[in-house]
Protein backbone atom coordinates (compact mmCIF):
# COMPACT_ATOMS: atom_id res chain seq x y z
CA UNK A 1 0.00 0.00 0.00
CA UNK A 2 1.25 3.48 -0.89
CA UNK A 3 1.53 6.02 1.94
CA UNK A 4 0.69 9.55 0.80
CA UNK A 5 1.29 12.61 2.98
CA UNK A 6 0.36 16.24 2.39
CA UNK A 7 2.48 19.15 3.59
CA UNK A 8 1.29 22.70 3.01
CA UNK A 9 3.88 25.47 2.91
CA UNK A 10 4.04 29.19 2.19
CA UNK A 11 6.14 30.58 -0.63
CA UNK A 12 7.47 33.72 1.08
CA UNK A 13 10.52 33.59 3.35
CA UNK A 14 9.30 36.41 5.60
CA UNK A 15 6.02 34.57 6.18
CA UNK A 16 7.87 31.33 6.83
CA UNK A 17 9.91 32.97 9.57
CA UNK A 18 7.01 34.95 11.08
CA UNK A 19 4.77 31.89 11.32
CA UNK A 20 7.38 29.31 12.35
CA UNK A 21 7.32 27.19 9.21
CA UNK A 22 10.93 27.85 8.26
CA UNK A 23 12.90 25.94 5.68
CA UNK A 24 14.61 24.11 8.57
CA UNK A 25 11.20 23.07 9.90
CA UNK A 26 10.08 21.95 6.46
CA UNK A 27 13.31 19.98 6.03
CA UNK A 28 12.79 18.23 9.36
CA UNK A 29 9.21 17.32 8.41
CA UNK A 30 10.37 15.89 5.09
CA UNK A 31 13.20 13.89 6.64
CA UNK A 32 10.90 12.56 9.38
CA UNK A 33 8.36 11.43 6.77
CA UNK A 34 11.18 9.76 4.80
CA UNK A 35 9.56 9.87 1.34
CA UNK A 36 10.60 7.86 -1.67
CA UNK A 37 8.82 10.39 -3.89
CA UNK A 38 7.96 14.07 -3.53
CA UNK A 39 5.13 15.47 -5.64
CA UNK A 40 5.67 19.22 -5.77
CA UNK A 41 3.85 22.37 -6.87
CA UNK A 42 6.13 22.84 -9.87
CA UNK A 43 5.24 22.98 -13.55
CA UNK A 44 6.67 20.04 -15.55
CA UNK A 45 8.18 22.51 -18.04
CA UNK A 46 9.96 24.39 -15.23
CA UNK A 47 11.32 21.16 -13.80
CA UNK A 48 12.72 20.24 -17.21
CA UNK A 49 14.43 23.64 -17.36
CA UNK A 50 15.82 23.09 -13.87
CA UNK A 51 17.25 19.68 -14.76
CA UNK A 52 19.03 21.19 -17.77
CA UNK A 53 20.27 24.27 -15.94
CA UNK A 54 19.87 24.29 -12.12
CA UNK A 55 20.64 28.02 -11.95
CA UNK A 56 17.59 28.73 -14.12
CA UNK A 57 14.80 29.81 -11.78
CA UNK A 58 12.14 29.82 -14.47
CA UNK A 59 10.10 32.97 -14.85
CA UNK A 60 7.11 34.70 -13.25
CA UNK A 61 8.30 33.55 -9.83
CA UNK A 62 7.75 29.88 -10.60
CA UNK A 63 8.74 27.48 -9.10
CA UNK A 64 8.51 28.95 -5.59
CA UNK A 65 11.74 29.60 -3.68
CA UNK A 66 11.47 26.62 -1.30
CA UNK A 67 12.11 24.25 -4.21
CA UNK A 68 15.42 25.82 -5.21
CA UNK A 69 16.50 26.61 -1.65
CA UNK A 70 15.55 23.28 -0.08
CA UNK A 71 13.48 20.67 -1.86
CA UNK A 72 15.43 20.15 -5.09
CA UNK A 73 18.82 19.92 -3.29
CA UNK A 74 17.34 17.64 -0.62
CA UNK A 75 15.90 15.31 -3.27
CA UNK A 76 19.30 15.08 -4.90
CA UNK A 77 21.07 14.48 -1.58
CA UNK A 78 18.60 11.85 -0.31
CA UNK A 79 17.93 10.26 -3.72
CA UNK A 80 14.24 11.16 -3.50
CA UNK A 81 12.35 11.04 -6.78
CA UNK A 82 10.72 14.39 -7.63
CA UNK A 83 7.48 14.57 -9.63
CA UNK A 84 6.20 18.00 -10.76
CA UNK A 85 2.40 18.15 -10.49
CA UNK A 86 1.36 21.78 -10.94
CA UNK A 87 -0.68 23.13 -13.85
CA UNK A 88 -0.82 26.81 -14.75
CA UNK A 89 -1.01 28.45 -18.17
CA UNK A 90 1.23 31.40 -17.34
CA UNK A 91 0.53 33.34 -20.53
CA UNK A 92 -3.18 33.67 -19.68
CA UNK A 93 -3.14 33.45 -15.87
CA UNK A 94 -3.65 37.19 -15.36
CA UNK A 95 -6.56 37.19 -17.81
CA UNK A 96 -8.55 35.12 -15.31
CA UNK A 97 -8.06 37.29 -12.24
CA UNK A 98 -11.20 36.79 -10.12
CA UNK A 99 -11.61 40.58 -9.83
CA UNK A 100 -11.24 41.18 -13.58
CA UNK A 101 -14.87 42.32 -14.00
CA UNK A 102 -14.73 44.94 -11.26
CA UNK A 103 -13.45 48.50 -11.37
CA UNK A 104 -13.18 51.62 -9.23
CA UNK A 105 -14.44 51.67 -5.65
CA UNK A 106 -16.12 48.26 -6.00
CA UNK A 107 -12.84 46.62 -6.98
CA UNK A 108 -11.03 48.40 -4.15
CA UNK A 109 -13.65 47.13 -1.70
CA UNK A 110 -13.23 43.56 -2.94
CA UNK A 111 -9.43 43.81 -2.79
CA UNK A 112 -9.75 44.89 0.84
CA UNK A 113 -12.09 41.98 1.52
CA UNK A 114 -9.65 39.55 -0.10
CA UNK A 115 -6.90 40.93 2.12
CA UNK A 116 -9.19 40.44 5.11
CA UNK A 117 -9.65 36.77 4.13
CA UNK A 118 -5.86 36.33 4.07
CA UNK A 119 -5.54 37.77 7.57
CA UNK A 120 -8.27 35.39 8.75
CA UNK A 121 -6.24 32.53 7.27
CA UNK A 122 -3.11 33.74 9.04
CA UNK A 123 -4.99 33.94 12.34
CA UNK A 124 -6.06 30.30 11.92
CA UNK A 125 -2.71 29.03 10.68
CA UNK A 126 -1.18 28.38 14.10
CA UNK A 127 -4.01 26.30 15.54
CA UNK A 128 -2.26 22.96 15.14
CA UNK A 129 1.06 21.14 15.43
CA UNK A 130 2.26 22.32 11.99
CA UNK A 131 1.56 25.93 10.98
CA UNK A 132 -0.77 26.23 7.97
CA UNK A 133 -1.59 22.51 8.19
CA UNK A 134 -4.63 22.82 10.42
CA UNK A 135 -8.35 22.20 10.24
CA UNK A 136 -8.96 25.84 11.22
CA UNK A 137 -6.79 27.14 8.36
CA UNK A 138 -8.46 24.81 5.85
CA UNK A 139 -11.94 25.86 6.99
CA UNK A 140 -11.21 29.55 6.39
CA UNK A 141 -9.51 28.73 3.09
CA UNK A 142 -12.58 26.84 1.82
CA UNK A 143 -14.78 29.81 2.70
CA UNK A 144 -12.42 32.22 0.93
CA UNK A 145 -12.52 30.28 -2.32
CA UNK A 146 -16.29 29.84 -2.13
CA UNK A 147 -16.46 33.64 -1.96
CA UNK A 148 -14.08 33.99 -4.91
CA UNK A 149 -16.18 31.56 -6.92
CA UNK A 150 -19.24 33.74 -6.42
CA UNK A 151 -17.33 36.73 -7.77
CA UNK A 152 -16.32 35.01 -11.02
CA UNK A 153 -17.23 31.32 -11.51
CA UNK A 154 -15.28 31.01 -14.79
CA UNK A 155 -12.07 32.44 -13.35
CA UNK A 156 -12.46 30.16 -10.33
CA UNK A 157 -12.98 27.12 -12.54
CA UNK A 158 -9.78 27.75 -14.49
CA UNK A 159 -7.53 29.02 -11.70
CA UNK A 160 -8.72 26.60 -9.05
CA UNK A 161 -10.94 23.70 -10.08
CA UNK A 162 -9.24 22.71 -13.35
CA UNK A 163 -5.85 23.23 -11.76
CA UNK A 164 -6.69 20.89 -8.91
CA UNK A 165 -8.16 18.26 -11.22
CA UNK A 166 -4.88 18.14 -13.14
CA UNK A 167 -2.70 18.27 -10.02
CA UNK A 168 -4.67 15.40 -8.50
CA UNK A 169 -4.45 13.31 -11.66
CA UNK A 170 -0.69 13.81 -11.78
CA UNK A 171 -0.46 12.68 -8.15
CA UNK A 172 -2.67 9.65 -8.89
CA UNK A 173 -0.45 8.81 -11.87
CA UNK A 174 2.60 9.04 -9.60
CA UNK A 175 0.93 6.66 -7.15
CA UNK A 176 0.37 4.19 -9.99
CA UNK A 177 3.98 4.54 -11.15
CA UNK A 178 5.52 4.05 -7.68
CA UNK A 179 4.05 0.95 -6.08
CA UNK A 180 4.34 0.70 -2.29
CA UNK A 181 6.17 4.04 -2.11
CA UNK A 182 6.02 6.69 0.57
CA UNK A 183 4.94 9.84 -1.26
CA UNK A 184 4.85 13.39 0.08
CA UNK A 185 2.82 16.08 -1.69
CA UNK A 186 4.25 19.55 -0.98
CA UNK A 187 2.08 22.47 -2.09
CA UNK A 188 1.10 25.95 -1.07
CA UNK A 189 -1.13 25.61 1.99
CA UNK A 190 -4.19 27.00 0.19
CA UNK A 191 -4.21 23.72 -1.78
CA UNK A 192 -4.18 21.44 1.29
CA UNK A 193 -7.90 20.88 1.59
CA UNK A 194 -8.41 20.32 -2.15
CA UNK A 195 -5.72 17.64 -2.30
CA UNK A 196 -6.97 15.97 0.86
CA UNK A 197 -10.57 15.89 -0.37
CA UNK A 198 -9.46 14.64 -3.79
CA UNK A 199 -7.24 11.86 -2.46
CA UNK A 200 -9.41 10.76 0.46
CA UNK A 201 -11.70 8.54 -1.69
CA UNK A 202 -8.71 6.42 -2.78
CA UNK A 203 -9.12 3.44 -0.49
CA UNK A 204 -5.93 1.73 -1.73
CA UNK A 205 -3.64 4.35 -0.13
CA UNK A 206 -2.90 5.45 3.40
CA UNK A 207 -3.43 9.21 3.42
CA UNK A 208 -1.72 11.27 6.13
CA UNK A 209 -2.72 14.89 6.73
CA UNK A 210 -1.60 16.72 8.71
CA UNK A 211 1.73 14.98 9.07
CA UNK A 212 1.50 15.33 12.86
QUIMOCOR-V62180 format. One record per residue. N is the residue number from 0. RES is the residue in three letters. SS is DSSP state (A for helix, B for strand, O for the rest). Layout:
BEGIN
n: {N:N}
res: {RES:RES}
ss: {SS:SS}
END
This chain:
BEGIN
n: {0:1:2:3:4:5:6:7:8:9:10:11:12:13:14:15:16:17:18:19:20:21:22:23:24:25:26:27:28:29:30:31:32:33:34:35:36:37:38:39:40:41:42:43:44:45:46:47:48:49:50:51:52:53:54:55:56:57:58:59:60:61:62:63:64:65:66:67:68:69:70:71:72:73:74:75:76:77:78:79:80:81:82:83:84:85:86:87:88:89:90:91:92:93:94:95:96:97:98:99:100:101:102:103:104:105:106:107:108:109:110:111:112:113:114:115:116:117:118:119:120:121:122:123:124:125:126:127:128:129:130:131:132:133:134:135:136:137:138:139:140:141:142:143:144:145:146:147:148:149:150:151:152:153:154:155:156:157:158:159:160:161:162:163:164:165:166:167:168:169:170:171:172:173:174:175:176:177:178:179:180:181:182:183:184:185:186:187:188:189:190:191:192:193:194:195:196:197:198:199:200:201:202:203:204:205:206:207:208:209:210:211}
res: {UNK:UNK:UNK:UNK:UNK:UNK:UNK:UNK:UNK:UNK:UNK:UNK:UNK:UNK:UNK:UNK:UNK:UNK:UNK:UNK:UNK:UNK:UNK:UNK:UNK:UNK:UNK:UNK:UNK:UNK:UNK:UNK:UNK:UNK:UNK:UNK:UNK:UNK:UNK:UNK:UNK:UNK:UNK:UNK:UNK:UNK:UNK:UNK:UNK:UNK:UNK:UNK:UNK:UNK:UNK:UNK:UNK:UNK:UNK:UNK:UNK:UNK:UNK:UNK:UNK:UNK:UNK:UNK:UNK:UNK:UNK:UNK:UNK:UNK:UNK:UNK:UNK:UNK:UNK:UNK:UNK:UNK:UNK:UNK:UNK:UNK:UNK:UNK:UNK:UNK:UNK:UNK:UNK:UNK:UNK:UNK:UNK:UNK:UNK:UNK:UNK:UNK:UNK:UNK:UNK:UNK:UNK:UNK:UNK:UNK:UNK:UNK:UNK:UNK:UNK:UNK:UNK:UNK:UNK:UNK:UNK:UNK:UNK:UNK:UNK:UNK:UNK:UNK:UNK:UNK:UNK:UNK:UNK:UNK:UNK:UNK:UNK:UNK:UNK:UNK:UNK:UNK:UNK:UNK:UNK:UNK:UNK:UNK:UNK:UNK:UNK:UNK:UNK:UNK:UNK:UNK:UNK:UNK:UNK:UNK:UNK:UNK:UNK:UNK:UNK:UNK:UNK:UNK:UNK:UNK:UNK:UNK:UNK:UNK:UNK:UNK:UNK:UNK:UNK:UNK:UNK:UNK:UNK:UNK:UNK:UNK:UNK:UNK:UNK:UNK:UNK:UNK:UNK:UNK:UNK:UNK:UNK:UNK:UNK:UNK:UNK:UNK:UNK:UNK:UNK:UNK:UNK:UNK:UNK:UNK:UNK:UNK}
ss: {O:B:B:B:B:B:B:B:B:O:O:O:A:A:A:A:A:A:O:O:O:O:A:A:A:A:A:A:A:A:A:A:A:O:O:O:B:B:B:B:B:B:B:A:A:A:A:A:A:A:A:A:O:O:O:O:O:O:B:O:O:B:O:O:A:A:A:A:A:A:A:A:A:A:A:A:A:A:O:O:B:B:B:B:B:B:O:O:O:O:O:O:A:A:A:A:O:O:O:O:O:O:O:A:A:A:A:A:A:A:A:A:A:A:A:A:A:A:A:A:A:A:A:A:O:O:O:O:O:O:O:O:O:O:A:A:A:A:A:A:A:A:A:A:A:A:A:A:A:A:A:O:A:A:A:A:A:A:A:A:A:A:A:A:A:A:A:A:A:A:A:A:A:A:A:A:A:O:O:O:O:B:B:B:B:B:B:B:A:A:A:A:A:A:A:A:A:A:A:A:O:O:O:O:B:B:B:B:O:O:O:O}
END
